[in-house]
């Protein structure tokens, strides 16, 4: 079935460690996104990519990094520079700027 | 300041009853307005998507309305079911890739 796969579902990290969240899609979508969701707040954009080998910072990019070497994959690295990384992370993809947004099931990161 | 405001923040309804969720936005210009349903611990799933020229869009028991003049949208749930318990998120698409998300309305349906 077509869709977006995020892994891992749950992740625990010690302070000072970098972690990478995986996002893979087989929908043949050009655009991919990473969002962060915190209780009581709307989703906030971390990074987005309109096309392979290109990505743009969103509203809260500090402490995060991404790559887009393949159309299907858009991994997110949460670095030790991110001051408050505990959150629910959502990956999404779309055919373009106004296309329907399809989300993965999310990854919950907890810093111990 | 968030450009998409949703109300109420949460509500509880009895199974079989109707309810209406509100979304006010200041994003301008915008391409479309979307409503998503998000179950606890899951990713959001699209319910409806409307362009600025559309007034209403239905998806089963879900009906969304849009008034582009007043910058208001609503989502009406008819004959609620226990499976409707979720967070409902209003999303406005501007003329770039940075969508504006509301904080959501949490709906709890009780038997």
Interface residues (C-beta under 8 A of the other chain):
Chain A: X4 X6 X31 X33 X35 X40 X41 X42 X43 X44 X45 X48 X50 X56 X58 X59 X88 X90 X92 X97 X98 X100 X101 X102 X103 X104 X105 X106 X108
Chain B: X2 X4 X31 X32 X34 X41 X42 X43 X44 X45 X46 X49 X89 X91 X93 X95 X96 X97 X98 X99 X100 X101 X102 X103 X104
